[in-house]
Amino acid sequence: LSYGLIALGDSSYDYFCGAGMKFDELLQEHQAKRIGEILKIDGMDVAEPEVFAIDWLENWVNLLD
């Protein structure tokens, strides 16, 4: 299994993007291969996370080739 990961969090909390990071750990434990870096989005700074993620997603798709 290969995957990409976008984690949405709030930097005012101690475990910023903690759920996404735990999910990444779980996938890695099951020998999944992450393609590219994790995109961490701070909900405190980004009003529209889905729009913010578009550039990352377009670049990530290119890594699949």
PDB file of N, CA, C and O in Angstrom:
ATOM      1  N   LEU A   1       0.842  -1.183   0.000  1.00  0.00           N
ATOM      2  CA  LEU A   1       0.000   0.000   0.000  1.00  0.00           C
ATOM      3  C   LEU A   1       0.882   1.238   0.000  1.00  0.00           C
ATOM      4  O   LEU A   1       1.798   1.358   0.814  1.00  0.00           O
ATOM      5  N   SER A   2       0.611   2.128  -0.886  1.00  0.00           N
ATOM      6  CA  SER A   2       1.287   3.430  -0.927  1.00  0.00           C
ATOM      7  C   SER A   2       0.246   4.498  -0.621  1.00  0.00           C
ATOM      8  O   SER A   2      -0.929   4.355  -0.957  1.00  0.00           O
ATOM      9  N   TYR A   3       0.697   5.564   0.019  1.00  0.00           N
ATOM     10  CA  TYR A   3      -0.267   6.590   0.431  1.00  0.00           C
ATOM     11  C   TYR A   3       0.399   7.959   0.545  1.00  0.00           C
ATOM     12  O   TYR A   3       1.621   8.077   0.633  1.00  0.00           O
ATOM     13  N   GLY A   4      -0.440   8.978   0.540  1.00  0.00           N
ATOM     14  CA  GLY A   4      -0.052  10.344   0.865  1.00  0.00           C
ATOM     15  C   GLY A   4      -0.907  10.766   2.053  1.00  0.00           C
ATOM     16  O   GLY A   4      -1.976  10.201   2.286  1.00  0.00           O
ATOM     17  N   LEU A   5      -0.440  11.751   2.798  1.00  0.00           N
ATOM     18  CA  LEU A   5      -1.162  12.114   4.010  1.00  0.00           C
ATOM     19  C   LEU A   5      -1.242  13.623   4.174  1.00  0.00           C
ATOM     20  O   LEU A   5      -0.240  14.334   4.095  1.00  0.00           O
ATOM     21  N   ILE A   6      -2.459  14.088   4.403  1.00  0.00           N
ATOM     22  CA  ILE A   6      -2.707  15.480   4.755  1.00  0.00           C
ATOM     23  C   ILE A   6      -3.291  15.475   6.164  1.00  0.00           C
ATOM     24  O   ILE A   6      -4.302  14.822   6.422  1.00  0.00           O
ATOM     25  N   ALA A   7      -2.652  16.202   7.065  1.00  0.00           N
ATOM     26  CA  ALA A   7      -3.106  16.264   8.456  1.00  0.00           C
ATOM     27  C   ALA A   7      -3.568  17.681   8.771  1.00  0.00           C
ATOM     28  O   ALA A   7      -2.846  18.650   8.537  1.00  0.00           O
ATOM     29  N   LEU A   8      -4.763  17.786   9.298  1.00  0.00           N
ATOM     30  CA  LEU A   8      -5.324  19.076   9.691  1.00  0.00           C
ATOM     31  C   LEU A   8      -5.283  19.168  11.203  1.00  0.00           C
ATOM     32  O   LEU A   8      -5.724  18.254  11.899  1.00  0.00           O
ATOM     33  N   GLY A   9      -4.758  20.264  11.709  1.00  0.00           N
ATOM     34  CA  GLY A   9      -4.667  20.433  13.149  1.00  0.00           C
ATOM     35  C   GLY A   9      -4.783  21.885  13.549  1.00  0.00           C
ATOM     36  O   GLY A   9      -5.065  22.759  12.729  1.00  0.00           O
ATOM     37  N   ASP A  10      -4.561  22.120  14.817  1.00  0.00           N
ATOM     38  CA  ASP A  10      -4.634  23.451  15.408  1.00  0.00           C
ATOM     39  C   ASP A  10      -3.363  23.624  16.238  1.00  0.00           C
ATOM     40  O   ASP A  10      -3.171  22.930  17.237  1.00  0.00           O
ATOM     41  N   SER A  11      -2.509  24.535  15.831  1.00  0.00           N
ATOM     42  CA  SER A  11      -1.206  24.693  16.472  1.00  0.00           C
ATOM     43  C   SER A  11      -1.288  25.187  17.908  1.00  0.00           C
ATOM     44  O   SER A  11      -0.273  25.215  18.604  1.00  0.00           O
ATOM     45  N   SER A  12      -2.471  25.576  18.368  1.00  0.00           N
ATOM     46  CA  SER A  12      -2.594  26.000  19.754  1.00  0.00           C
ATOM     47  C   SER A  12      -2.691  24.794  20.705  1.00  0.00           C
ATOM     48  O   SER A  12      -2.648  24.960  21.924  1.00  0.00           O
ATOM     49  N   TYR A  13      -2.821  23.596  20.149  1.00  0.00           N
ATOM     50  CA  TYR A  13      -2.862  22.376  20.952  1.00  0.00           C
ATOM     51  C   TYR A  13      -1.473  21.755  21.023  1.00  0.00           C
ATOM     52  O   TYR A  13      -0.646  21.955  20.134  1.00  0.00           O
ATOM     53  N   ASP A  14      -1.225  20.995  22.094  1.00  0.00           N
ATOM     54  CA  ASP A  14       0.081  20.366  22.295  1.00  0.00           C
ATOM     55  C   ASP A  14       0.439  19.383  21.192  1.00  0.00           C
ATOM     56  O   ASP A  14       1.598  19.312  20.784  1.00  0.00           O
ATOM     57  N   TYR A  15      -0.524  18.631  20.706  1.00  0.00           N
ATOM     58  CA  TYR A  15      -0.261  17.601  19.705  1.00  0.00           C
ATOM     59  C   TYR A  15      -0.777  18.036  18.342  1.00  0.00           C
ATOM     60  O   TYR A  15      -1.750  17.486  17.825  1.00  0.00           O
ATOM     61  N   PHE A  16      -0.111  19.030  17.768  1.00  0.00           N
ATOM     62  CA  PHE A  16      -0.493  19.577  16.465  1.00  0.00           C
ATOM     63  C   PHE A  16      -0.481  18.469  15.417  1.00  0.00           C
ATOM     64  O   PHE A  16       0.537  17.803  15.231  1.00  0.00           O
ATOM     65  N   CYS A  17      -1.582  18.272  14.747  1.00  0.00           N
ATOM     66  CA  CYS A  17      -1.760  17.239  13.721  1.00  0.00           C
ATOM     67  C   CYS A  17      -1.527  15.837  14.284  1.00  0.00           C
ATOM     68  O   CYS A  17      -1.106  14.932  13.563  1.00  0.00           O
ATOM     69  N   GLY A  18      -1.798  15.670  15.554  1.00  0.00           N
ATOM     70  CA  GLY A  18      -1.533  14.404  16.233  1.00  0.00           C
ATOM     71  C   GLY A  18      -2.239  13.212  15.624  1.00  0.00           C
ATOM     72  O   GLY A  18      -1.633  12.147  15.501  1.00  0.00           O
ATOM     73  N   ALA A  19      -3.492  13.349  15.240  1.00  0.00           N
ATOM     74  CA  ALA A  19      -4.218  12.219  14.654  1.00  0.00           C
ATOM     75  C   ALA A  19      -3.581  11.792  13.339  1.00  0.00           C
ATOM     76  O   ALA A  19      -3.433  10.599  13.075  1.00  0.00           O
ATOM     77  N   GLY A  20      -3.210  12.755  12.524  1.00  0.00           N
ATOM     78  CA  GLY A  20      -2.546  12.432  11.258  1.00  0.00           C
ATOM     79  C   GLY A  20      -1.210  11.747  11.472  1.00  0.00           C
ATOM     80  O   GLY A  20      -0.860  10.818  10.744  1.00  0.00           O
ATOM     81  N   MET A  21      -0.464  12.200  12.467  1.00  0.00           N
ATOM     82  CA  MET A  21       0.841  11.604  12.751  1.00  0.00           C
ATOM     83  C   MET A  21       0.673  10.170  13.278  1.00  0.00           C
ATOM     84  O   MET A  21       1.459   9.288  12.934  1.00  0.00           O
ATOM     85  N   LYS A  22      -0.342   9.942  14.102  1.00  0.00           N
ATOM     86  CA  LYS A  22      -0.614   8.587  14.598  1.00  0.00           C
ATOM     87  C   LYS A  22      -1.030   7.671  13.449  1.00  0.00           C
ATOM     88  O   LYS A  22      -0.617   6.512  13.390  1.00  0.00           O
ATOM     89  N   PHE A  23      -1.845   8.192  12.542  1.00  0.00           N
ATOM     90  CA  PHE A  23      -2.273   7.413  11.394  1.00  0.00           C
ATOM     91  C   PHE A  23      -1.071   7.041  10.528  1.00  0.00           C
ATOM     92  O   PHE A  23      -0.983   5.918  10.031  1.00  0.00           O
ATOM     93  N   ASP A  24      -0.153   7.982  10.349  1.00  0.00           N
ATOM     94  CA  ASP A  24       1.065   7.720   9.592  1.00  0.00           C
ATOM     95  C   ASP A  24       1.870   6.603  10.257  1.00  0.00           C
ATOM     96  O   ASP A  24       2.347   5.694   9.578  1.00  0.00           O
ATOM     97  N   GLU A  25       2.023   6.666  11.573  1.00  0.00           N
ATOM     98  CA  GLU A  25       2.753   5.626  12.303  1.00  0.00           C
ATOM     99  C   GLU A  25       2.100   4.258  12.103  1.00  0.00           C
ATOM    100  O   GLU A  25       2.790   3.264  11.874  1.00  0.00           O
ATOM    101  N   LEU A  26       0.783   4.211  12.190  1.00  0.00           N
ATOM    102  CA  LEU A  26       0.064   2.955  12.025  1.00  0.00           C
ATOM    103  C   LEU A  26       0.275   2.376  10.625  1.00  0.00           C
ATOM    104  O   LEU A  26       0.526   1.181  10.471  1.00  0.00           O
ATOM    105  N   LEU A  27       0.174   3.215   9.630  1.00  0.00           N
ATOM    106  CA  LEU A  27       0.396   2.747   8.261  1.00  0.00           C
ATOM    107  C   LEU A  27       1.824   2.238   8.080  1.00  0.00           C
ATOM    108  O   LEU A  27       2.037   1.205   7.445  1.00  0.00           O
ATOM    109  N   GLN A  28       2.806   2.957   8.634  1.00  0.00           N
ATOM    110  CA  GLN A  28       4.206   2.541   8.526  1.00  0.00           C
ATOM    111  C   GLN A  28       4.416   1.191   9.221  1.00  0.00           C
ATOM    112  O   GLN A  28       5.149   0.343   8.711  1.00  0.00           O
ATOM    113  N   GLU A  29       3.782   0.987  10.374  1.00  0.00           N
ATOM    114  CA  GLU A  29       3.897  -0.285  11.087  1.00  0.00           C
ATOM    115  C   GLU A  29       3.386  -1.459  10.257  1.00  0.00           C
ATOM    116  O   GLU A  29       3.809  -2.600  10.446  1.00  0.00           O
ATOM    117  N   HIS A  30       2.485  -1.166   9.350  1.00  0.00           N
ATOM    118  CA  HIS A  30       1.923  -2.212   8.480  1.00  0.00           C
ATOM    119  C   HIS A  30       2.596  -2.225   7.105  1.00  0.00           C
ATOM    120  O   HIS A  30       2.015  -2.686   6.122  1.00  0.00           O
ATOM    121  N   GLN A  31       3.815  -1.717   7.052  1.00  0.00           N
ATOM    122  CA  GLN A  31       4.661  -1.723   5.856  1.00  0.00           C
ATOM    123  C   GLN A  31       4.103  -0.934   4.674  1.00  0.00           C
ATOM    124  O   GLN A  31       4.465  -1.193   3.527  1.00  0.00           O
ATOM    125  N   ALA A  32       3.232   0.019   4.948  1.00  0.00           N
ATOM    126  CA  ALA A  32       2.773   0.910   3.884  1.00  0.00           C
ATOM    127  C   ALA A  32       3.895   1.896   3.581  1.00  0.00           C
ATOM    128  O   ALA A  32       4.710   2.209   4.448  1.00  0.00           O
ATOM    129  N   LYS A  33       3.929   2.376   2.357  1.00  0.00           N
ATOM    130  CA  LYS A  33       4.987   3.297   1.931  1.00  0.00           C
ATOM    131  C   LYS A  33       4.379   4.671   1.673  1.00  0.00           C
ATOM    132  O   LYS A  33       3.526   4.841   0.802  1.00  0.00           O
ATOM    133  N   ARG A  34       4.841   5.649   2.456  1.00  0.00           N
ATOM    134  CA  ARG A  34       4.363   7.018   2.245  1.00  0.00           C
ATOM    135  C   ARG A  34       5.090   7.601   1.050  1.00  0.00           C
ATOM    136  O   ARG A  34       6.311   7.499   0.935  1.00  0.00           O
ATOM    137  N   ILE A  35       4.328   8.208   0.171  1.00  0.00           N
ATOM    138  CA  ILE A  35       4.887   8.884  -0.995  1.00  0.00           C
ATOM    139  C   ILE A  35       4.880  10.375  -0.690  1.00  0.00           C
ATOM    140  O   ILE A  35       3.822  10.966  -0.474  1.00  0.00           O
ATOM    141  N   GLY A  36       6.050  10.975  -0.674  1.00  0.00           N
ATOM    142  CA  GLY A  36       6.169  12.401  -0.389  1.00  0.00           C
ATOM    143  C   GLY A  36       6.083  12.688   1.095  1.00  0.00           C
ATOM    144  O   GLY A  36       6.019  11.780   1.924  1.00  0.00           O
ATOM    145  N   GLU A  37       6.083  13.951   1.406  1.00  0.00           N
ATOM    146  CA  GLU A  37       6.028  14.414   2.793  1.00  0.00           C
ATOM    147  C   GLU A  37       4.580  14.626   3.226  1.00  0.00           C
ATOM    148  O   GLU A  37       3.691  14.803   2.393  1.00  0.00           O
ATOM    149  N   ILE A  38       4.362  14.606   4.507  1.00  0.00           N
ATOM    150  CA  ILE A  38       3.042  14.879   5.063  1.00  0.00           C
ATOM    151  C   ILE A  38       2.771  16.384   4.959  1.00  0.00           C
ATOM    152  O   ILE A  38       3.627  17.203   5.292  1.00  0.00           O
ATOM    153  N   LEU A  39       1.588  16.726   4.499  1.00  0.00           N
ATOM    154  CA  LEU A  39       1.177  18.127   4.508  1.00  0.00           C
ATOM    155  C   LEU A  39       0.449  18.379   5.817  1.00  0.00           C
ATOM    156  O   LEU A  39      -0.601  17.789   6.071  1.00  0.00           O
ATOM    157  N   LYS A  40       0.994  19.241   6.634  1.00  0.00           N
ATOM    158  CA  LYS A  40       0.355  19.623   7.899  1.00  0.00           C
ATOM    159  C   LYS A  40      -0.288  20.992   7.706  1.00  0.00           C
ATOM    160  O   LYS A  40       0.386  21.964   7.364  1.00  0.00           O
ATOM    161  N   ILE A  41      -1.575  21.054   7.925  1.00  0.00           N
ATOM    162  CA  ILE A  41      -2.320  22.299   7.756  1.00  0.00           C
ATOM    163  C   ILE A  41      -2.767  22.786   9.128  1.00  0.00           C
ATOM    164  O   ILE A  41      -3.380  22.046   9.897  1.00  0.00           O
ATOM    165  N   ASP A  42      -2.453  24.032   9.420  1.00  0.00           N
ATOM    166  CA  ASP A  42      -2.842  24.651  10.680  1.00  0.00           C
ATOM    167  C   ASP A  42      -4.169  25.372  10.489  1.00  0.00           C
ATOM    168  O   ASP A  42      -4.245  26.384   9.793  1.00  0.00           O
ATOM    169  N   GLY A  43      -5.209  24.839  11.113  1.00  0.00           N
ATOM    170  CA  GLY A  43      -6.535  25.433  11.015  1.00  0.00           C
ATOM    171  C   GLY A  43      -6.611  26.841  11.572  1.00  0.00           C
ATOM    172  O   GLY A  43      -7.546  27.578  11.257  1.00  0.00           O
ATOM    173  N   MET A  44      -5.638  27.232  12.398  1.00  0.00           N
ATOM    174  CA  MET A  44      -5.599  28.593  12.933  1.00  0.00           C
ATOM    175  C   MET A  44      -5.148  29.603  11.879  1.00  0.00           C
ATOM    176  O   MET A  44      -5.490  30.784  11.952  1.00  0.00           O
ATOM    177  N   ASP A  45      -4.378  29.129  10.899  1.00  0.00           N
ATOM    178  CA  ASP A  45      -3.807  30.025   9.889  1.00  0.00           C
ATOM    179  C   ASP A  45      -4.483  29.929   8.527  1.00  0.00           C
ATOM    180  O   ASP A  45      -4.377  30.849   7.716  1.00  0.00           O
ATOM    181  N   VAL A  46      -5.168  28.835   8.275  1.00  0.00           N
ATOM    182  CA  VAL A  46      -5.713  28.575   6.943  1.00  0.00           C
ATOM    183  C   VAL A  46      -7.239  28.517   7.017  1.00  0.00           C
ATOM    184  O   VAL A  46      -7.809  27.663   7.697  1.00  0.00           O
ATOM    185  N   ALA A  47      -7.879  29.428   6.316  1.00  0.00           N
ATOM    186  CA  ALA A  47      -9.343  29.490   6.352  1.00  0.00           C
ATOM    187  C   ALA A  47      -9.990  28.380   5.523  1.00  0.00           C
ATOM    188  O   ALA A  47     -11.038  27.852   5.896  1.00  0.00           O
ATOM    189  N   GLU A  48      -9.362  28.027   4.399  1.00  0.00           N
ATOM    190  CA  GLU A  48      -9.910  27.000   3.516  1.00  0.00           C
ATOM    191  C   GLU A  48      -8.859  25.917   3.284  1.00  0.00           C
ATOM    192  O   GLU A  48      -8.121  25.981   2.301  1.00  0.00           O
ATOM    193  N   PRO A  49      -8.778  24.933   4.162  1.00  0.00           N
ATOM    194  CA  PRO A  49      -7.741  23.911   4.052  1.00  0.00           C
ATOM    195  C   PRO A  49      -7.775  23.148   2.730  1.00  0.00           C
ATOM    196  O   PRO A  49      -6.730  22.756   2.210  1.00  0.00           O
ATOM    197  N   GLU A  50      -8.974  22.938   2.188  1.00  0.00           N
ATOM    198  CA  GLU A  50      -9.071  22.200   0.927  1.00  0.00           C
ATOM    199  C   GLU A  50      -8.441  22.973  -0.225  1.00  0.00           C
ATOM    200  O   GLU A  50      -7.872  22.367  -1.133  1.00  0.00           O
ATOM    201  N   VAL A  51      -8.532  24.284  -0.204  1.00  0.00           N
ATOM    202  CA  VAL A  51      -7.892  25.113  -1.230  1.00  0.00           C
ATOM    203  C   VAL A  51      -6.381  25.143  -1.005  1.00  0.00           C
ATOM    204  O   VAL A  51      -5.602  25.072  -1.956  1.00  0.00           O
ATOM    205  N   PHE A  52      -5.977  25.248   0.254  1.00  0.00           N
ATOM    206  CA  PHE A  52      -4.562  25.259   0.615  1.00  0.00           C
ATOM    207  C   PHE A  52      -3.858  23.983   0.153  1.00  0.00           C
ATOM    208  O   PHE A  52      -2.687  24.021  -0.225  1.00  0.00           O
ATOM    209  N   ALA A  53      -4.566  22.862   0.184  1.00  0.00           N
ATOM    210  CA  ALA A  53      -3.968  21.562  -0.133  1.00  0.00           C
ATOM    211  C   ALA A  53      -3.825  21.293  -1.633  1.00  0.00           C
ATOM    212  O   ALA A  53      -3.144  20.340  -2.011  1.00  0.00           O
ATOM    213  N   ILE A  54      -4.427  22.081  -2.475  1.00  0.00           N
ATOM    214  CA  ILE A  54      -4.431  21.800  -3.915  1.00  0.00           C
ATOM    215  C   ILE A  54      -3.018  21.712  -4.489  1.00  0.00           C
ATOM    216  O   ILE A  54      -2.721  20.763  -5.214  1.00  0.00           O
ATOM    217  N   ASP A  55      -2.146  22.661  -4.191  1.00  0.00           N
ATOM    218  CA  ASP A  55      -0.783  22.623  -4.727  1.00  0.00           C
ATOM    219  C   ASP A  55      -0.049  21.368  -4.269  1.00  0.00           C
ATOM    220  O   ASP A  55       0.631  20.715  -5.059  1.00  0.00           O
ATOM    221  N   TRP A  56      -0.192  21.035  -2.980  1.00  0.00           N
ATOM    222  CA  TRP A  56       0.457  19.834  -2.458  1.00  0.00           C
ATOM    223  C   TRP A  56      -0.045  18.603  -3.204  1.00  0.00           C
ATOM    224  O   TRP A  56       0.743  17.739  -3.588  1.00  0.00           O
ATOM    225  N   LEU A  57      -1.362  18.527  -3.407  1.00  0.00           N
ATOM    226  CA  LEU A  57      -1.965  17.383  -4.071  1.00  0.00           C
ATOM    227  C   LEU A  57      -1.490  17.261  -5.515  1.00  0.00           C
ATOM    228  O   LEU A  57      -1.191  16.160  -5.979  1.00  0.00           O
ATOM    229  N   GLU A  58      -1.419  18.372  -6.217  1.00  0.00           N
ATOM    230  CA  GLU A  58      -0.929  18.329  -7.600  1.00  0.00           C
ATOM    231  C   GLU A  58       0.512  17.839  -7.654  1.00  0.00           C
ATOM    232  O   GLU A  58       0.863  17.049  -8.531  1.00  0.00           O
ATOM    233  N   ASN A  59       1.343  18.293  -6.738  1.00  0.00           N
ATOM    234  CA  ASN A  59       2.732  17.825  -6.690  1.00  0.00           C
ATOM    235  C   ASN A  59       2.813  16.356  -6.278  1.00  0.00           C
ATOM    236  O   ASN A  59       3.647  15.612  -6.793  1.00  0.00           O
ATOM    237  N   TRP A  60       1.958  15.942  -5.360  1.00  0.00           N
ATOM    238  CA  TRP A  60       1.948  14.559  -4.896  1.00  0.00           C
ATOM    239  C   TRP A  60       1.577  13.617  -6.027  1.00  0.00           C
ATOM    240  O   TRP A  60       2.183  12.554  -6.168  1.00  0.00           O
ATOM    241  N   VAL A  61       0.598  13.984  -6.832  1.00  0.00           N
ATOM    242  CA  VAL A  61       0.179  13.147  -7.956  1.00  0.00           C
ATOM    243  C   VAL A  61       1.354  12.919  -8.901  1.00  0.00           C
ATOM    244  O   VAL A  61       1.496  11.830  -9.457  1.00  0.00           O
ATOM    245  N   ASN A  62       2.186  13.919  -9.085  1.00  0.00           N
ATOM    246  CA  ASN A  62       3.351  13.775  -9.959  1.00  0.00           C
ATOM    247  C   ASN A  62       4.364  12.778  -9.403  1.00  0.00           C
ATOM    248  O   ASN A  62       5.138  12.202 -10.167  1.00  0.00           O
ATOM    249  N   LEU A  63       4.372  12.567  -8.099  1.00  0.00           N
ATOM    250  CA  LEU A  63       5.283  11.596  -7.495  1.00  0.00           C
ATOM    251  C   LEU A  63       4.853  10.162  -7.774  1.00  0.00           C
ATOM    252  O   LEU A  63       5.640   9.234  -7.589  1.00  0.00           O
ATOM    253  N   LEU A  64       3.631   9.975  -8.210  1.00  0.00           N
ATOM    254  CA  LEU A  64       3.122   8.636  -8.488  1.00  0.00           C
ATOM    255  C   LEU A  64       3.682   8.046  -9.781  1.00  0.00           C
ATOM    256  O   LEU A  64       3.639   6.832  -9.979  1.00  0.00           O
ATOM    257  N   ASP A  65       4.192   8.877 -10.638  1.00  0.00           N
ATOM    258  CA  ASP A  65       4.712   8.394 -11.935  1.00  0.00           C
ATOM    259  C   ASP A  65       5.941   7.537 -11.791  1.00  0.00           C
ATOM    260  O   ASP A  65       6.485   7.064 -12.789  1.00  0.00           O
TER     261      ASP A  65
END
